[in-house]
Amino acid sequence: MALNIKRPNGTEDVTPKNIYKWHTIEKIAKETAAGYGFKEIRIPTFENTELFQRSVGETTDVVQKEMYSVIAKETKFTLRPEGTAGTIRAMMQNGILNEAMPQKVYYILSCFRHERPQAGRLREFHQFGVEMAGSQLPSADADIILMANDIINNLGIKNVELKINSIGCPKCRAEYHKALKAFFEDKKDSLCETCHSRLEKNPMRILDCKSPVCSEIAQSAPLITDYLCPECREHFKKLKSYLDNLDIKYTVDPKIVRGLDYYTKTVFEFVSTDIGAQGTICGGGRYDGLIGQLGGQQTPALGFAMGLERLILTMENQGCRFEEDKNCMLYIAPMDESVTSFAMKLAKSLRDEGFWVEYDTVGRGLKSQMKYSDKLGAAFTMVLGDNEVNSGSAKLKNMKSGEEITISLDDTFIQKFSNIAVNEMFSEVFE
């Protein structure tokens, strides 16, 4: 009896047919980040559970309901639910924060959260993210937002709204917590069970609760912007002035608090109107207390993360252009096994030059090889038999135009084919 094994619910396979979409986003995001001085970092898929409890926050939905954790030999590990905590841990542990500031890194990684799968929300999802440590100035906030905006524009995505807010510092947030607690106390009986504990420990988390009842109640809650201290108010004012100067359109949304506890002052989201309820394609902000909270020297920091699946979904819905992967440039069709060795050498010589070249490795007849060449989308084909090998020349066929030319199979072959192939690629660009 055959096993009916399928991928776990809430995960997706990325097949060779669609990988070019991922390559497009990763390439553009990396190139844009490099222009801002960011360098790549790679971190483990799992961390000690305590890292996320201390950074993300014990009262968040992520820690309370969504993390995948396991105990191995009395040590508790968790698959990362987000990228910032592990990246900051790596920057601390590897001495990166001891170097000249600011330090800037970017990453592409998978994250794991146990949520109800739906369009734009998976249990394993992928993010492009950046972290900048060492600047407390609002100009750094503006630069990070500008970078995210550039990536979105470079991908060709339209109809995206930038929403910003300030959630203050520990000083002004303490006053805000008092106001929230007083507001929700009168409505405690209507709150979900999880929010009962949040009311005592961190009432701001009620604003982020996914319960429809709690969300409805929170609509009338006091606004953090009314409780900002002078320093946070000035920081937010300067950020808005920088964004205005850069002609970056934004909306101040006092309801944005983000779903993680480490945020301070600036928080922001880029929201698309083209992918339904899960419209946030980028979210981030400042987290000045996180490094100190994890045992390092107090260092201001900020960053953002973009969901790759949501970016792809948005680009597909908007008809954005993805960069197609490299096509097969030449298919060599050996007429029989006696010339296979020669075909292999020709293929290797062109592959060494960076071309995608194929030849028969499954024993197809000539007619079947031509059909396979069509499926590959080969730009050129070349039939190779004893006559071609012995004469030192073969017919090279342009599969688009049908034109055939004779090409020598001697030491000039590589250069001649390269010139023909480059001309073909150049003409395609300007068609």
C-alpha positions, 0 to 999 in steps of 0.5 A: 500500500502506497504511503499518502504523505503530504506536506504539513498543513500551513506550509508550501513547496516552492517548485522550480517552476515558481522559484524565479519569483523568490529569486526576483524579490531576494535579488532586489531586496539584497541589492537595495540593502547593499546600497544602504550599507547592509551586509548579510547575516545567517542565524540558526533556525532554532534558539533557546526558548528563553530568548523569545520569552524575554524579547518578544514578550510573555504576554504576546500571542506569539509566545502564548499561543504560536511558538513551536517548542521542544525539550531536548535533554532538559533544554527547551528550544523554539523554532524562531517565530521572528528574525530580530531576537536571534539576529540581535543575539548573534550580533551580541555573541559575535562581537558585532556590537563592539565595532563602529556604529551603526552596525547594519545587517540583513537576513532572509530566513524562515519563521514558524508560528502555529496559526490558522493557515489562510492566504498570506498567513502560513505556519512556516513563512519567509522574511527579508529583514534588516536590523540597524544598531547604534543610532537613536536619532529619528533620521535613522528611523527615516532611513530605514523606512526609506529603504523599505519604501525603495524595495517596494518601489523597486519590486514595482508594487503599487497601492501600498499605504505607509502607516506610522505611530509612536508607542513611546518609551518606558517612561511615558508608556507607564502613564499610558498603561495606567490609562489603559488599565482603567479603561479596560477594567470596566469591561473586564467581564467581556474580555477573553481569558487571555486578555484578563492576564494581559490587563495585569501584566501588559494592557497594551497587548489587549490592543493587538488581541485577535478576538473580535470582541476584544478588538471591538472594545479596543477601538474606543481605548485611549491613544498612546499619542496622547501620552507621549513624553516630550522626548518621544513627541519630539522624536516622532515630530522629527521623523514626520518632518524627514518623511515629508522632506523625502516626499514619502506619503504616510498616515499616522495610525495611533492604533498600530502597536505591533505584535511584539513587546520589544518595540519602543517609539517608532512603529510602522507598517506598509499595507497593501490593499490587494491581498485581502485581510493579511495586507501588511507586507512590511512591519517594523520599528525601533526597539531601543531596550532590547539589547540591554534586556538581553544582557548587552550594553544599552544600545538603540536599534531598529529594523523591519521585516517583509513577508516574502509570501505576501510580497509574491501574492501582491506582485501576482495580483498586481501583474508585476514583472518577475525576472525569469530564470536563465533559459537553456541556451543550447541543446546538443542532440547526439544521434547515437552513443558514439558521439555522446563523449564529444557532446559532453565536452562541447557542453562543458566548454560552454557551461564553463562560460556560464551558459545553460547547455543540455544534451541527451542523458536518457537515450531518446531518439532524435525526434524525441530529443527535439520535442524535449528541446522545445519543452526546455525552451532552448534558444539553439539546437545542434544535431551531432553525428559522426559526420559532424564530428569527423568534418569538424562542423555542425548546423546551429539552429535558432529555434525562434527564427528557424535560421541555420548557420554552420559553426566550426567545432574547433577551438573557435567554437566557444568564442563564435557561439558566445558571440551568437548567443550574446547577440540573441540575448541582446536582441530579445531585450529590445524586442 
